[in-house]
Amino acid sequence: MSNKPLCLLALDGGGIRGLSELIILEEIMSRIKHDLRLDYDPIPADFFDLIGGTSTGGLIALLLGRLRLSARDARREYVKIAENVFTISRFLKKSKFDGGKLEASIKEVLDKYDADGGEARMLGREYPTCKVFVCAVLLSDVGARAGPRLFRTYQVRANASYNCKIWEAGRATSAAPTYFDPIHIGDPGEEETFVDGGLGYNNPVQQVLDEATHVFPGRNVQCIISIGTGAARAIRFPDSPKTSPFQLVEALTNMATDSDRTAERVHVQFQHTQNVYFRFNVDRGLDNIILDDPESCVVGAFPTEQAFYLP
């Protein structure tokens, strides 16, 4: 077994604002391309040993790690998904957006990049060089003491994941209450109902660190990059659908604040270890970006030089 130090990537949830994560990662990979004098766009999956994501950060993790896309290609596919999904609201339905459109959009990407298309499973035929997981929570036990359910692209010894289809994992991690319907995953007669992992785990950096400890025992962490989707004070949430209780909308708003709190706890954990933990987040220029509005989150909506800073 290799003793090479680990490089880890954690991706927050944040609706359409997940685009900012890809812009930040694209800048990181662009600098790697320059420093290594590459004549091609480097693949994040070749640099990270483990990628974990929640909500749309989970979708991005699947694009980067399971489908092995470059940050540039992942951004292009993510924009297409957003344009297809975050459009016409379903005011007469329980959920604001159509989970069927999200499913179809993910399958369209799978048809393009995976030989098995929409039938492709999280556990592929090849042993993954970059391991990926996405977070979801059981509708029946959102506050489970054991933490979120992880859908993985790799085998583990204990608490193994159900080998669901890739699109199912994408739907599960993104099933934010009031926005998408929950999804039922499992063998016939044994299905469990899942909702967005952002309910309590919007910043999955701690899950990434815990998973790395179990999957790569004895290996040191050389670098962990955690990318957010906006400082809490800069995020505007849309009005609640008429059928949703105020408490759920309040819970969604708290997700952004919880991300910042988690980031601060991990910062304290690594404060005496230099150049290991890096937290990147957009801070300015996001005031007009709404959780579910793709038109407010086009790349030109905020200047990247002002939105974040990379040393």
N, C-alpha and C positions, 0 to 999 in steps of 0.2 A: 504494500500500500504506500502511495506517495506521501511524503512529509512536507510537500511544498505548501507554504503559507497560503491561506485562503483569501480570495477576493469575493465579497458579498455585495448584493444589490437589493435594496428594499424600496418598494414603490407604493406611495400612499394612494388612497382613493380620493375621488373628487369630481365625479361626473365628467362633463365635457372638458373641465379644466385639466384633465390628465394630459392634454396636449402639451402643457407647459413642461411636464416631466420629460417628454420626448425631445423638446427643444433643448432643454438642459443637457440631456444625455447625448444628443447629437453634437453639441459643442464639446463635450468631454471626448467623444470618439474622434471628432475632427482634430483635436489637439494630439491625441494618440497617433492618428494617421500622419500628422506632420512630424512629430518627434521620432517616429519609427521609419519615416520616409517611405510610406506605403503608397502604391499607385492604385489602391482600391479602398472602398469603405470598409473599415474593420467591423467584424461581427461581435457585438457585445457578448454573445454566448461563448466566444473563444477567450474572453478575458475574465469572466465571472464564473466561479464554481457553483454558486447558488443564487437564484433570483426568486424573491417572494413578493407577491403583490396582493392588494386588497381592492375590491370594486373595480373601477376602470384601470387602476394600477395592476390588478390581476390580469385584465385583458392584455395590457401592455407586456406584462411578464410572459404571457403565452406567446405573443408575437415575437418577442425577442429571444426567448429561451427554447420554447417547444418548437417553433417554426424557424428559428435561427435567422431572423431578419436583421438587416442593418438598422440602425436608429433612423436613418433617412427613410427606408422602405416601410418601417413600422409606423412612422409618422404619417406617411401617405395612406396606408391602409386604415389607420385609426381615424383619420379625417373622413374617409369614405364611410366608415361605420357610424361615426357621429352624425354625418349628414343624413344617413338613412334612418337612424333611430330617433334622434332628438328633434323630431319635426312636429307632426300633427298630434296634439294632445287628445286623449280619449276621455272627454269630460263626462261621458255617461258610464264609464267603466270604473272599477275599483282602483285601477292603477292608471297613472297619467300617460304612460307610454306603452307601446306594444312590444311585449317580450318576444312575440313571433318575428318581428322585424329584426330584433337583436340576434335571435337565433339564425335567421336567414343571412344576415350580414356576416356573422362569424363563419358560417358554412361556406359562404362565397370566398372568403379568404382561404379557408382550408382547401377548397377545390383548386385554388391557385397554387398553393405551396405544399400540400401533402397528398401523396398518392392515394390515400384512403378517403380523402375529402371529408365530408360531413360525418363519416363513420369512424374517423380516426380517434383512437383512444389516448388518454393521457400517458399510459405506459406504451411507448413505441416499441418497434421491433429491435431497434438498436439501443445499446447502453448509452445514456445521455452523457456527454462531456460536461454540459451545464445542466444542473438540476433546477427544476422549477416547481413552485407550489403557489396555489392561490387560496385565500382565506374565505370561508363562508361560515355561517352560523345556523344551527338548527332553529327553526321557527318555534319549536316546542320548548327550547331551552336556550334563549338568546344569551343569558348571563351564565352559561355553563362554567363551573369552576375549572374545568379542564381546558378552557380556552376555545378558540375557533376550530372548526373542522378544516383540515388541510387536504386539498386534492393535489396529489403529487404526480410528477412524471417519472418517478424512480421508486424502487422498492425500499421498504424499511422493515426492521425486525419487529417492532411493536406498534400497535395502533395504526396498522396499514390503511391506506386510502382505498376506497372503492374505485376500481378502474373505470371511471365514467368516460364518456366521449368528451373531446376537447370543448365542443360547444356547450355541453352541459356544465362543465366547470366554469366556463365564461359567464354563463347565465346565472349560475349560483352565486358567484362572487359579486355580481352586479345587481342582484335583485333587491334594490333599495325599496323598503316599504313606501307606499304611495306613488312610487315611480314605475316599478315593474312588479308583476305578479311573482310570488314565490315559485320555485321549481321543485318537482319531485324527482329524486334520483335514487336508483337502486334496482335490484332485481325485482321482477314482478311479485307483488305481494309483500315486498320488504322495503318499499320506497320510503325515503325520509324527505321531509320538506325543508328546503334551505332558503335563506335570505342573505342579503348583502353582509359580507364580512366587516364592512365599515361600521356596523353597530357594535362599537366597543373595541374594534381593532383596525381603525382607519389608517393608522401608521403601523405597518407590520414589522418594524425593525427588530423588536424584541423576539418575535416569532422566527425571524431569519437567524438571529443569534442563537436561539435555543435549538433550532433545527440543525444548524451547523455543528453544534456540540454533539448532537446524537448521530448525525450522518457521517461526520468527519472526526471521530474521536482522536484526541491527541494532537490535532493540527492547530497551529496558531492562526489567528486572523491577522492578515497583513493590512487589509483595507476593507472597510465597510462604507458603502455610499448609500445614503438614505435621501430620497428625493420627494419633496412635498408638492402640493398643488396650489399653494397660496397661504400666506399668513392669515390667521383667523380674522383679523380686523379688516382684511381686504376682500373678503368673500361675501357676496350677496346671494342669498337664497331666494328662490321664487316664491310667490304666494302658494299656499297650500291648495291642492285640489279640494273641492267642496266636500268630498266624501271622506276626507282624512281627518283624524283628530289632531288637535293642536300639539299634543304631546309628542307625536311622531315627528312633526316638523321641527320642534324644539330639539329632539334627539339628533336629527340630521345636522342642525346647526352646531350642536355640541361636538360633532365628529371632528370639525376643524380644530376646535380648541383642544380636544383630546390628542390630536396628532402633535400639536406643539408641546403638550405636557410629556408625551412619550419621548419626543426628541430631546427634551431637557433632561429626562431621567437617564437616557443613554449617554448624553453628553457628560453628565456627572460620572457615569460608570467609566468613561474613557478619558477623563480630564487629566490624568497623570500619564497617559500614553500618547505621545505626539504622533501626528500624521497617520492615524489609524481610522478614526471615525470622522466622516465628512457628511454634513447635512446641507443640502442645497434646496432652496425654496424661492419661489418668486415672491417679491415683497411689494413692489410698486408697479403701477400700470394695470392692475387687475380690478380696479374698483368697479368697472362696468361689465365684468364677466360674471355671468349667472350660471348656476350649477347645470342647467339643462338647456342652454341656448347656444347652439353651435355658431350662429352668426356673430355672437359677441366674443367668440374665442378663436377667430381666425388668426393666423400667425401675425398678420399686420395689425392686430388690435392692440398690441403693446410692443414697444421697442425692446428687443432682447437685451441690449446693452444696459438698459435701466432696470429691467425686470429682475435680473439676478447678476451676481458677480462671481466669477471663477478666478482664483489667484493664478 
